[in-house]
């Protein structure tokens, strides 16, 4: 079983599947499980907690993983910390990656820039990104939410082919099984980045209550909002919102952000208590629309292998692809 792409060849891996660098969720346990299964796991460096980052990089030693950061919230020191562990890749999102390009390339590490529209694709190509990850609005967590994966990927593929054809293209947003992996490859991607599907694995740093809620809902239960950024005091650029489960807290405050600010102390106390109590009616659950394709909390390595097997079957016209109703149920490959 092989799905050979430019990405698998350049990184020396078996499957064109990357686990998203989800802040604090993507620990060494998750990233190494994905890499050992033949994909590429990324640590979620997020906003830049150096103690957490150093601990997880050390825990991943001996397994080839990468590391992702929220670009606007970090500095060169955090990049150096990651580079000192010789990561497979540095993955930068949500901000100007330009100041870090020379630093990353000097260390001989590839740079992936996550982008959300064609203007950002052009900017990533201009500054020298080795790969571009286009994220559709279906994705969980932050993004612009203005484009869908299905239309953005082929446009980005054409733009890259015309401007810098050596640059790799990754697709993110709504990627959860072999169908979406196969679709992304057909649309021109060299690999996919999956967040929600790996969030819903046993190795992810996610509570049991959150996992139980995820299995019970569909993609209709998510919404793009900024209320959790307000209550957490995260100074996100206004262009970005986060896709989360539309729980009681979101329903109460979305569209009433001015009132939320006016009652911020009480809302923060309520939110903090909910996090401590694992109360998913109030605490944030950061997942994308692909949550509707999650029917069980599985091993991350099994998710990698199943996605690859399903996609290969589809792309080669195998028996599963031709079988009516073959994709219903848990989504596991028979």
C-alpha positions in Angstrom: 0.0 0.0 0.0 1.6 3.3 -1.1 0.3 6.8 -1.9 3.5 8.3 -3.3 3.5 12.1 -3.6 6.1 14.8 -3.8 5.5 15.3 -0.1 6.2 11.6 0.9 9.3 11.5 -1.3 10.7 14.8 0.0 10.1 13.9 3.7 10.8 10.2 3.4 7.5 9.1 4.9 4.9 6.5 3.8 1.7 8.4 3.8 0.8 12.0 2.8 -0.9 12.7 6.1 0.2 15.4 8.6 -1.4 15.9 12.0 -2.1 19.6 12.7 -0.1 21.4 15.3 -3.0 22.0 17.7 -2.1 24.2 20.6 -1.3 22.0 23.7 -3.4 19.2 22.2 -0.7 18.0 19.8 1.8 16.6 22.4 4.8 14.4 21.7 2.5 11.4 22.4 0.3 12.3 19.5 2.9 13.6 17.1 5.2 10.5 17.5 2.2 8.2 17.1 1.4 9.8 13.7 5.0 9.7 12.6 5.6 6.1 13.6 2.5 5.1 11.6 4.1 6.6 8.5 2.7 10.1 8.5 4.2 13.3 9.9 3.3 14.4 13.3 3.5 18.1 14.4 3.8 19.4 17.9 1.4 22.2 18.8 3.8 25.0 19.9 0.8 27.4 19.8 1.3 30.7 21.6 4.8 29.9 22.7 5.1 28.2 26.1 8.8 27.5 26.2 8.7 25.1 29.1 6.0 23.1 27.5 7.8 23.2 24.1 11.1 22.0 25.5 9.5 19.2 27.5 7.5 17.9 24.4 10.5 18.2 22.1 12.6 16.2 24.5 9.8 13.6 24.8 9.7 13.2 21.0 13.4 12.7 20.7 14.2 9.8 18.4 11.1 10.2 16.3 11.0 12.6 13.4 8.3 15.3 14.1 7.8 18.9 13.2 6.6 21.9 15.2 3.9 24.6 14.6 3.5 28.1 16.0 0.9 30.9 16.0 3.2 33.4 14.3 1.9 36.7 15.7 2.5 35.5 19.3 6.1 34.1 19.2 9.6 35.4 18.7 12.9 34.1 17.3 13.9 32.6 20.7 11.0 30.1 20.4 12.0 29.2 16.9 15.6 28.6 18.1 14.3 26.3 20.8 12.5 24.2 18.2 15.3 24.3 15.7 17.8 23.0 18.4 15.9 19.7 18.3 16.2 19.4 14.5 12.5 19.2 13.7 11.3 17.8 10.4 9.6 21.1 9.6 8.5 24.4 11.1 4.9 25.2 10.5 3.9 28.9 10.9 0.3 30.2 10.8 -1.6 33.5 11.4 0.9 36.2 10.8 4.0 37.4 8.9 6.5 34.5 8.6 9.0 36.6 6.8 11.1 37.5 9.8 11.8 33.9 10.5 12.5 32.5 7.0 16.3 33.0 7.1 16.6 31.7 10.6 14.7 28.5 9.7 16.5 27.9 6.4 19.9 28.5 7.9 19.2 25.5 10.1 18.3 23.5 7.1 14.7 23.0 8.1 11.8 23.3 5.7 9.2 26.0 6.3 5.5 25.5 5.9 3.3 28.6 5.8 -0.4 28.1 6.5 -2.6 30.5 4.5 -6.3 31.1 3.9 -6.6 32.9 0.6 -4.7 33.4 -2.7 -3.2 36.7 -1.5 -1.6 34.8 1.4 -0.4 32.1 -1.0 1.4 34.7 -3.1 3.0 36.2 0.0 4.2 32.7 1.2 5.7 32.1 -2.2 7.4 35.5 -2.2 9.1 35.1 1.2 10.5 31.7 0.3 8.2 29.1 1.9 9.1 25.5 1.0 5.4 24.4 1.3 2.1 26.1 1.6 -0.8 24.8 3.6 -4.1 26.2 2.4 -6.8 26.0 5.1 -10.4 26.2 4.3 -13.0 27.7 6.6 -14.3 24.2 7.5 -11.3 23.8 9.8 -11.4 23.8 13.5 -9.7 26.6 15.4 -8.6 29.9 13.9 -8.8 30.9 10.3 -10.3 33.6 8.1 -13.2 31.4 7.2 -13.7 33.1 3.9 -12.8 30.2 1.5 -13.6 26.5 1.4 -11.0 23.8 1.0 -12.7 22.4 -2.0 -12.3 25.5 -4.1 -9.1 27.0 -2.6 -6.9 24.0 -3.1 -7.1 23.8 -6.9 -6.7 27.6 -7.3 -3.7 27.5 -5.0 -2.3 24.5 -7.0 -2.5 26.4 -10.2 -1.0 29.5 -8.7 2.0 27.5 -7.3 2.5 25.7 -10.6 2.7 29.0 -12.4 4.9 30.9 -9.9 7.1 28.4 -8.0 6.3 24.8 -9.0 8.9 23.3 -6.6 6.8 24.4 -3.6 4.7 21.7 -2.0 0.9 22.2 -1.4 -0.9 20.9 1.7 -4.6 21.0 2.2 -6.4 21.5 5.5 -10.0 21.9 6.6 -12.6 19.1 6.6 -10.0 16.4 6.1 -11.0 13.4 8.2 -11.0 10.2 6.2 -9.8 8.5 3.0 -12.4 10.3 0.9 -11.2 13.7 1.8 -7.5 12.7 1.5 -8.2 11.3 -2.0 -10.2 14.4 -2.9 -7.4 16.7 -1.8 -4.8 14.8 -3.8 -7.0 14.9 -6.9 -7.4 18.7 -6.5 -3.7 19.1 -6.6 -2.4 18.8 -3.0 0.7 16.9 -2.2 -0.5 16.0 1.3 -3.2 16.8 3.8 -3.1 18.3 7.3 -5.8 16.9 9.6 -6.7 18.5 12.9 -10.1 17.4 14.2 -9.6 13.7 13.3 -6.4 13.6 15.3 -7.9 15.7 18.1 -10.4 12.7 18.4 -7.7 10.1 19.1 -6.5 8.5 22.3 -3.1 10.1 22.1 -4.5 13.7 22.0 -4.5 15.8 25.1 -8.3 16.0 25.2 -10.6 15.3 28.1 -13.0 12.4 28.1 -16.0 14.7 28.2 -14.9 16.6 25.2 -14.3 13.4 23.3 -17.7 12.0 24.3 -19.4 15.2 23.1 -17.5 15.1 19.8 -18.7 11.6 19.0 -22.3 12.7 19.6 -22.5 15.8 17.3 -22.3 16.7 13.7 -20.5 19.4 11.8 -23.7 21.5 12.1 -22.8 21.9 15.8 -19.8 24.2 15.1 -19.6 27.9 14.6 -17.0 30.5 13.9 -16.7 33.0 16.7 -14.3 35.2 18.8 -15.9 34.9 22.2 -13.3 32.5 23.6 -10.5 34.8 22.5 -12.2 37.6 24.5 -12.7 35.5 27.6 -9.2 34.0 27.4 -7.6 37.4 26.7 -6.0 36.3 23.5 -5.3 39.3 21.3 -6.1 37.8 17.9 -6.0 39.9 14.8 -9.6 40.8 14.0 -9.5 39.0 10.6 -9.3 35.6 12.3 -12.1 33.8 14.2 -12.1 30.4 15.7 -14.4 27.4 14.8 -15.6 25.7 18.0 -18.6 23.7 19.2 -21.5 26.1 19.6 -22.2 25.2 23.2 -24.2 27.1 25.8 -21.4 29.7 26.3 -21.1 30.4 22.6 -24.8 30.6 22.1 -25.1 33.1 25.0 -22.3 35.4 24.0 -21.8 35.2 20.2 -23.2 38.3 18.7 -23.2 39.9 22.1 -19.5 40.6 22.4 -19.9 44.1 23.8 -21.9 42.7 26.7 -19.3 40.0 27.2 -16.6 42.6 27.6 -18.8 44.5 30.1 -19.2 41.3 32.1 -15.8 39.9 31.5 -14.7 39.2 35.1 -17.8 37.1 35.8 -17.5 35.3 32.4 -13.8 34.6 32.9 -14.6 33.1 36.3 -17.3 30.9 34.8 -15.1 29.8 31.9 -12.2 29.0 34.2 -14.4 26.9 36.5 -15.8 25.1 33.5 -12.3 24.2 32.2 -11.3 22.9 35.6 -14.6 20.9 35.9 -14.4 19.6 32.3 -17.8 21.2 31.6 -18.1 21.1 27.8 -21.3 23.1 27.9 -19.2 26.1 28.8 -15.5 25.3 28.2 -14.2 25.7 24.6 -14.2 22.6 22.3 -12.0 23.6 19.3 -13.0 21.3 16.4 -14.0 21.7 12.8 -16.9 20.6 10.7 -15.2 17.3 10.2 -16.3 16.4 13.7 -19.4 15.0 12.1 -17.2 12.3 10.5 -15.8 11.2 13.9 -17.7 8.2 15.2 -15.2 6.7 17.6 -12.1 7.8 19.6 -9.3 5.7 18.0 -5.6 5.2 18.0 -3.8 7.9 16.0 -1.7 5.4 14.2 -4.8 3.4 13.1 -6.3 6.7 11.8 -3.2 7.3 9.6 -3.3 3.8 8.2 -7.0 3.7 7.7 -7.1 7.1 5.9 -4.3 6.0 3.6 -5.9 2.6 2.8 -9.2 4.2 2.1 -7.7 6.8 -0.2 -5.6 4.3 -2.1 -8.7 2.2 -2.6 -10.6 5.2 -4.0 -7.8 6.3 -6.3 -7.2 2.9 -7.7 -10.8 2.0 -8.1 -10.6 -0.9 -5.6 -13.5 -2.9 -4.3 -14.4 -0.6 -1.4 -14.7 2.3 -3.7 -17.3 0.4 -5.8 -19.3 -1.0 -2.9 -22.6 0.8 -2.2 -22.8 2.3 1.3 -19.2 1.4 2.0 -18.4 4.7 3.7 -21.2 4.6 6.2 -20.8 3.7 9.8 -17.6 4.2 11.8 -15.5 5.0 8.7 -13.1 2.2 9.5 -11.6 0.2 6.6 -13.1 -3.3 6.6 
